[in-house]
Amino acid sequence: MLLLIRGLSYSVFFAVFLLFSCGIKVESDRLGDAVGIDSEVKTGELAKASDSPIAVPSDEENDMSYDELMPGGKKGKKTRQPIPPSTGDQNDNFSCFDFENDDFGSLGQYDIGESQQDFIKLYEPIDIDRACRMPIVNFSSGVGKSCDDYKPILEHLASHGFLVACNSSATGSMADRCIDTFENMLAAYAGRVLKKFGTIGHAEGGSEAISCAYFLKERWGSEVEVAVHGIQPSRNLDYPNWKQEYGQLVSPVFLMSDSLDMGNKEKLVREAYDALQATSYWYVALGAGSFNIEPLAKESSLAWFRMMLLEDQAARHRVDHLANDGRWLLKEKKLPR
C-alpha cells in the first residue's frame, strides 16, 4: 500500500510539472506575437533594409534634443535618438578604391545611382562590391542654390567609391541638418559604410560644412574621423557661434578661394582660416571664379578626402604639390603639433 501511494504521488507531481511547463510555453509564444518576434527571420531578410536609399526611422522613436550641439543655448528641434556608427571594422582593406589612379580630375571606376528621399539627394556607386565599406560625404549648397547645381561634384566623388548626400532642407538648424543626414546614411547602409565622414560645401554651405564637422565630433567624438573641404566659404552673418566652433574644431580643413572673386570673399576665407586651429590648407584657384570653379573643386575634394580619410599617399602627394601645375597657389598652411 505504501508503494502504491508513493507511485501515485510521483504521477501527480509529474502531471503538474507538465502543465506548468506548457503554460510557460504558451505565454512565451503570446509575448513573442505581441512584440513581433519571429524566430524564423533570416539574416538576408534583415539585410534588405539597407537596399533602400534612405530608411528613415519613424517619429515615434525615442527623441533627443540637440541643444548641446548649439553653443549659446539656442534650442533646436527634437530629433530621433542618434544611431551609433557601429559600421564595420575600421581596418577594412580599401581594395575597392583605385589608389593606382592619380588622375583626380576624371570620373572614377564606378557607375552612379541617384535617388531622393525628402530633402536628401543621394549619389551612390551602384556597382561597388557590397563587401566594400564606403566613406560618407555630405554636401552643403550655397544660398539660392540647389543640390542639382553641384551635381558634377557629387557624381565625381560617388564615382570614386564615396557615398554622397546633399541635404537641401532650409528648415531646422545647421546641427539638425548635419546630424540627420549622417544618421540616415548610417541607418540605410548599416554594415556598408565607414566611420569616416567628409563634409563639403560652397559659399555659405562651405561655412556650414566646417560647422557640420564640429557637430559630428561633438556627437561621436573619437569614434569617427572627419575631414572638411570648403569652397569659397562665406560665414553666415546671422550665426554668431561660427568662430567658437571653428576654434574648437580638431578635424583637418581644406579651404579654397579663387583669383577672380577677390575683395570681400577673400576676406571671409581669411577670417575662416585665422579662426581655425586644426590642420588647415588654404589654396587659391588661379584664373577661376564662382562660374568656373567646379573642375578644381572636384579634383581637390577627391584628393583631400582620399588623403585624410583613406591615408592615400598618392592623394597626399597631389595635395602637397597642387601648386606645381600652375592652376593653384598655396596661400597658407598650418600644421599644429
C-alpha positions as CSV (number, residue, x, y, z in Angstrom):
1,M,0.0,0.0,0.0
2,L,2.8,2.4,0.8
3,L,4.4,1.8,-2.5
4,L,1.1,2.4,-4.3
5,I,0.7,5.8,-2.5
6,R,4.2,6.8,-3.3
7,G,3.7,5.9,-7.0
8,L,0.5,8.0,-7.2
9,S,2.3,11.0,-5.6
10,Y,5.1,10.9,-8.2
11,S,2.5,10.7,-11.0
12,V,0.6,13.7,-9.7
13,F,3.8,15.7,-9.3
14,F,4.9,14.9,-12.9
15,A,1.5,15.8,-14.3
16,V,1.6,19.2,-12.5
17,F,5.1,19.8,-13.8
18,L,4.0,19.2,-17.5
19,L,1.0,21.5,-17.1
20,F,3.2,24.3,-15.7
21,S,5.8,23.9,-18.5
22,C,3.1,24.1,-21.2
23,G,1.8,27.3,-19.6
24,I,5.1,28.9,-19.8
25,K,5.5,28.0,-23.4
26,V,2.0,29.4,-24.3
27,E,2.7,32.7,-22.5
28,S,6.1,32.9,-24.2
29,D,4.5,32.4,-27.7
30,R,1.9,35.0,-26.9
31,L,4.6,37.5,-25.8
32,G,6.5,36.8,-29.0
33,D,3.4,37.5,-31.1
34,A,2.8,40.7,-29.2
35,V,6.2,42.3,-29.8
36,G,6.6,40.9,-33.3
37,I,9.4,38.4,-32.6
38,D,9.9,35.9,-35.4
39,S,12.5,33.2,-34.8
40,E,12.5,32.3,-38.5
41,V,13.8,35.7,-39.7
42,K,16.9,35.2,-41.7
43,T,20.0,37.5,-41.9
44,G,19.4,38.0,-45.6
45,E,15.9,39.2,-45.0
46,L,17.1,41.8,-42.4
47,A,19.8,43.0,-44.8
48,K,17.1,44.0,-47.3
49,A,16.5,47.2,-45.3
50,S,19.9,48.5,-46.4
51,D,18.8,48.3,-50.1
52,S,16.5,51.3,-49.6
53,P,18.3,54.5,-50.4
54,I,17.3,56.2,-47.2
55,A,15.5,54.3,-44.4
56,V,14.2,57.0,-42.0
57,P,13.1,55.8,-38.6
58,S,9.5,56.8,-37.5
59,D,8.8,59.9,-35.5
60,E,7.6,57.7,-32.7
61,E,11.1,56.5,-31.9
62,N,13.0,57.9,-28.9
63,D,13.5,61.7,-29.4
64,M,16.6,63.6,-28.3
65,S,17.3,67.3,-28.3
66,Y,20.5,68.6,-29.9
67,D,20.7,71.6,-27.6
68,E,24.2,70.6,-26.5
69,L,25.3,71.0,-30.1
70,M,24.3,74.6,-30.2
71,P,26.6,77.0,-28.3
72,G,24.8,79.9,-26.7
73,G,21.9,77.8,-25.5
74,K,19.8,78.2,-28.6
75,K,17.2,75.4,-28.6
76,G,17.0,73.1,-31.6
77,K,14.1,70.9,-32.7
78,K,13.6,67.5,-31.3
79,T,15.1,64.7,-33.3
80,R,15.4,60.9,-33.0
81,Q,17.9,59.1,-31.0
82,P,21.3,59.1,-32.8
83,I,22.4,55.8,-34.3
84,P,25.9,54.8,-33.0
85,P,28.1,54.4,-36.1
86,S,29.0,50.8,-35.5
87,T,29.5,50.2,-39.2
88,G,32.2,47.6,-39.5
89,D,35.8,47.1,-38.8
90,Q,37.9,50.3,-39.2
91,N,40.7,48.0,-40.5
92,D,38.7,47.1,-43.6
93,N,41.1,47.0,-46.6
94,F,40.4,49.6,-49.2
95,S,40.8,47.3,-52.2
96,C,37.6,48.8,-53.8
97,F,39.4,52.2,-54.1
98,D,41.7,52.7,-57.1
99,F,44.7,54.1,-55.4
100,E,46.7,53.5,-58.5
101,N,44.6,56.1,-60.3
102,D,46.2,59.5,-59.6
103,D,44.0,61.3,-62.1
104,F,41.9,63.1,-59.5
105,G,40.1,65.2,-62.1
106,S,38.5,62.4,-64.1
107,L,35.5,60.2,-63.2
108,G,36.2,57.1,-61.3
109,Q,35.6,53.4,-62.0
110,Y,32.0,53.2,-60.7
111,D,28.6,53.9,-62.2
112,I,26.5,56.3,-60.2
113,G,23.0,55.8,-58.9
114,E,20.9,58.9,-57.9
115,S,17.9,58.8,-55.6
116,Q,15.9,61.2,-53.5
117,Q,14.2,60.9,-50.1
118,D,12.5,64.0,-48.7
119,F,15.2,66.8,-48.8
120,I,18.1,64.4,-49.1
121,K,19.6,63.7,-52.5
122,L,21.9,60.7,-52.7
123,Y,24.6,59.7,-55.1
124,E,25.9,56.1,-54.7
125,P,28.5,53.9,-56.5
126,I,25.9,51.3,-57.6
127,D,28.3,48.6,-58.9
128,I,30.7,48.7,-56.0
129,D,31.2,45.4,-54.2
130,R,28.8,45.1,-51.3
131,A,31.6,43.9,-49.1
132,C,33.2,47.3,-49.5
133,R,33.0,50.0,-46.8
134,M,32.2,53.5,-48.2
135,P,33.1,56.8,-46.5
136,I,30.1,59.2,-46.2
137,V,30.3,62.7,-47.7
138,N,27.7,65.4,-47.1
139,F,27.5,68.5,-49.4
140,S,26.0,71.8,-48.2
141,S,24.9,74.1,-51.0
142,G,25.2,77.9,-51.1
143,V,22.2,80.2,-50.6
144,G,19.9,80.2,-53.6
145,K,21.5,77.1,-55.0
146,S,20.2,73.5,-55.1
147,C,21.9,70.1,-54.9
148,D,21.5,69.8,-58.7
149,D,23.7,72.9,-59.2
150,Y,26.6,70.8,-57.7
151,K,25.7,67.5,-59.4
152,P,29.1,67.2,-61.2
153,I,31.0,67.4,-57.9
154,L,28.6,64.9,-56.2
155,E,28.8,62.4,-59.0
156,H,32.6,62.8,-59.2
157,L,33.0,61.7,-55.6
158,A,30.5,58.9,-55.9
159,S,32.2,57.5,-59.0
160,H,35.4,57.1,-56.9
161,G,33.6,55.0,-54.2
162,F,32.2,57.6,-51.8
163,L,28.5,57.6,-50.6
164,V,27.5,61.2,-51.2
165,A,24.5,63.0,-49.8
166,C,23.2,66.6,-50.2
167,N,20.5,67.9,-47.8
168,S,18.6,70.8,-49.4
169,S,16.3,71.5,-46.5
170,A,16.1,75.1,-45.5
171,T,14.4,74.4,-42.2
172,G,15.9,73.5,-38.8
173,S,19.3,74.3,-37.5
174,M,22.6,73.5,-39.1
175,A,23.2,70.9,-36.4
176,D,19.9,69.2,-37.3
177,R,20.6,69.1,-41.0
178,C,24.1,67.8,-40.4
179,I,23.3,65.1,-37.9
180,D,20.1,64.0,-39.6
181,T,21.9,63.4,-42.9
182,F,24.6,61.2,-41.4
183,E,22.1,59.3,-39.2
184,N,20.1,58.5,-42.2
185,M,23.1,57.2,-44.1
186,L,24.3,55.1,-41.1
187,A,20.8,53.5,-40.8
188,A,20.2,52.9,-44.5
189,Y,23.7,51.5,-45.2
190,A,24.5,49.7,-41.9
191,G,27.5,47.5,-42.4
192,R,28.4,49.1,-45.7
193,V,29.9,52.4,-44.5
194,L,33.0,53.5,-42.7
195,K,33.2,55.7,-39.6
196,K,34.9,58.2,-41.9
197,F,33.0,61.3,-42.8
198,G,33.6,64.1,-45.2
199,T,31.8,67.5,-45.2
200,I,32.0,69.8,-48.2
201,G,30.1,72.9,-49.2
202,H,30.2,76.1,-51.3
203,A,29.9,79.7,-50.1
204,E,27.5,79.8,-47.1
205,G,27.5,76.0,-47.5
206,G,31.2,75.9,-47.1
207,S,30.9,77.6,-43.7
208,E,28.2,75.1,-42.9
209,A,30.5,72.2,-43.8
210,I,33.0,73.5,-41.2
211,S,30.3,73.7,-38.5
212,C,29.0,70.3,-39.5
213,A,32.4,68.7,-38.8
214,Y,32.3,70.3,-35.4
215,F,28.8,68.9,-34.7
216,L,29.9,65.4,-35.8
217,K,32.8,65.4,-33.5
218,E,30.7,66.7,-30.7
219,R,28.2,63.9,-31.2
220,W,30.5,60.9,-31.8
221,G,33.9,62.1,-30.7
222,S,36.9,59.8,-31.4
223,E,34.6,57.2,-32.9
224,V,34.6,59.0,-36.2
225,E,37.2,60.6,-38.5
226,V,36.1,63.8,-40.2
227,A,37.6,65.9,-42.9
228,V,36.3,69.2,-44.3
229,H,36.5,70.8,-47.8
230,G,35.3,74.4,-48.0
231,I,34.8,76.0,-51.4
232,Q,34.8,79.8,-51.1
233,P,33.4,79.5,-47.5
234,S,31.4,82.6,-46.5
235,R,30.2,82.6,-42.9
236,N,26.6,83.1,-42.1
237,L,26.4,86.7,-40.7
238,D,23.3,85.7,-38.7
239,Y,25.1,82.8,-37.0
240,P,27.2,84.1,-34.1
241,N,28.8,80.9,-33.0
242,W,30.9,80.2,-36.0
243,K,34.2,81.5,-34.5
244,Q,33.8,79.4,-31.4
245,E,33.1,76.3,-33.4
246,Y,36.0,76.9,-35.8
247,G,38.4,77.4,-33.0
248,Q,37.4,74.1,-31.3
249,L,37.4,72.0,-34.4
250,V,40.0,69.3,-34.5
251,S,39.3,67.9,-38.0
252,P,41.5,68.9,-41.0
253,V,40.2,71.6,-43.3
254,F,40.9,72.4,-47.0
255,L,39.9,76.0,-47.9
256,M,39.8,77.1,-51.5
257,S,39.2,80.6,-52.8
258,D,39.7,81.9,-56.3
259,S,41.7,84.6,-58.0
260,L,38.8,86.4,-59.8
261,D,36.4,86.9,-56.9
262,M,38.8,88.9,-54.6
263,G,37.9,91.5,-52.1
264,N,35.2,90.7,-49.6
265,K,35.1,87.0,-50.5
266,E,38.8,86.6,-49.8
267,K,38.3,88.4,-46.5
268,L,35.7,85.9,-45.4
269,V,38.0,83.0,-46.3
270,R,40.8,84.8,-44.3
271,E,38.5,85.0,-41.3
272,A,37.8,81.3,-41.5
273,Y,41.4,80.4,-41.9
274,D,42.5,82.6,-39.0
275,A,39.8,81.2,-36.7
276,L,40.8,77.5,-37.4
277,Q,43.3,75.9,-35.1
278,A,43.3,72.4,-36.7
279,T,45.4,71.3,-39.7
280,S,44.4,73.7,-42.5
281,Y,45.4,74.2,-46.1
282,W,44.3,77.3,-48.0
283,Y,44.7,77.2,-51.8
284,V,43.8,79.8,-54.4
285,A,42.3,78.5,-57.7
286,L,44.1,80.7,-60.3
287,G,42.0,82.0,-63.1
288,A,38.8,80.7,-61.5
289,G,35.7,82.4,-60.3
290,S,32.3,81.3,-59.0
291,F,31.3,80.5,-62.6
292,N,34.1,78.0,-63.3
293,I,35.5,76.7,-60.0
294,E,33.8,73.3,-60.4
295,P,36.6,71.4,-62.1
296,L,39.2,72.4,-59.5
297,A,36.7,71.7,-56.7
298,K,36.1,68.2,-57.9
299,E,39.8,67.4,-58.1
300,S,40.9,68.9,-54.8
301,S,38.0,67.5,-52.8
302,L,38.6,64.0,-54.0
303,A,42.4,64.2,-53.3
304,W,41.7,65.8,-49.9
305,F,39.2,63.1,-48.8
306,R,41.3,60.3,-50.0
307,M,44.3,61.8,-48.3
308,M,42.7,62.5,-44.9
309,L,40.1,59.6,-44.7
310,L,41.8,56.8,-46.5
311,E,45.5,57.6,-46.0
312,D,46.2,57.6,-49.7
313,Q,49.8,58.6,-50.3
314,A,49.2,59.5,-53.9
315,A,46.5,61.9,-52.8
316,R,48.8,63.3,-50.2
317,H,51.4,64.0,-52.8
318,R,48.8,65.6,-55.0
319,V,47.5,67.9,-52.3
320,D,51.0,68.9,-51.2
321,H,52.0,69.7,-54.8
322,L,48.8,71.2,-56.3
323,A,50.7,74.5,-57.0
324,N,53.2,72.7,-59.3
325,D,50.8,72.6,-62.3
326,G,50.2,76.4,-62.3
327,R,46.5,76.3,-61.6
328,W,46.9,76.7,-57.9
329,L,48.6,79.0,-55.4
330,L,49.2,77.8,-51.9
331,K,48.2,80.8,-49.8
332,E,48.9,79.4,-46.4
333,K,49.1,76.2,-44.4
334,K,49.1,75.4,-40.7
335,L,50.1,72.1,-39.3
336,P,49.5,72.1,-35.5
337,R,51.7,69.8,-33.4
